[in-house]
Amino acid sequence: MSENVLNFLREYRVKAAEAEEIKFPIRASAGMRRVLIVTGDNIGEMLEEAADGEDSIRLYAERQRAAAEAASAADVLRSLVDSALTDSGLPTSADGGIRDVYGAYAALWDEQGELLDERIVPAAGEDGRPDEPGELPDSAWVGRHGEDGLLLLDLPEAEAWTAPLIVPMGGYNECPQPIEQAVLFRDWQKRFGAVPTAVAEDTWLLQVSRLPETDEEALNLAREHFIFCSYVLEAFDSIGRYAAHLKSSRVWSFWWD
């Protein structure tokens, strides 16, 4: 599988790697960002689909980038919420801001009211200390996410947000389409210096350089993450606890079943 993906990405700076080589943080040369690709069927199939009718993946990615740059994070979040509300009988998010969009989405979770608790309370581990930041892409992480081969892709730092357009994954069940991922990644890179550092066929990991500074900023970010990937709350009792986690975590982890 990795050879097939490597062939699709031959126009980019990409190379094969072994699990034992992967150490966090994954470093690249100055001005570049390195993305670990854990290859798998979903990524291979989406690259094959993207290449169909195109001269190259690069041309496909460039066209997708132009569309992504014409969209806003608010548009994508609103679209994701409206899609989730389809057939629910609940009102859509209309044209409100992030609070209104999140409010419409939260109505889907009313039966799990405790999950919507917005009090900023740090979650504690078994030893009573705050939980550690998100898992890091080391050899153990790779082992849990597949054995189809590893690649390392180097992108200019300013263009790191385009990684979902070059290595498309998702588009199944609740997982957003690659272009939607890219629009949000661009926004989060601008606001928080969040850049993709690893991708598997069901997972993105982002490395963060600027943490939310206030409770309100962290809570708004948690709302965005919850809309983008509801699974982020699986390890937290509430969105408020997740927001507290975001104030100290240098790694964001998104995954979909």
Secondary structure as UniProt FT lines:
FT   HELIX           2..8
FT   TURN            9..11
FT   STRAND          13..17
FT   HELIX           19..21
FT   TURN            30..31
FT   STRAND          32..38
FT   HELIX           41..51
FT   TURN            52..53
FT   HELIX           57..69
FT   HELIX           73..85
FT   TURN            86..88
FT   TURN            94..95
FT   HELIX           98..106
FT   HELIX           107..116
FT   TURN            126..127
FT   HELIX           139..144
FT   STRAND          150..156
FT   HELIX           157..162
FT   HELIX           163..166
FT   TURN            173..174
FT   HELIX           178..192
FT   STRAND          195..200
FT   TURN            201..202
FT   STRAND          203..207
FT   HELIX           215..228
FT   HELIX           230..235
FT   HELIX           239..246
FT   TURN            247..248
FT   STRAND          251..255
//
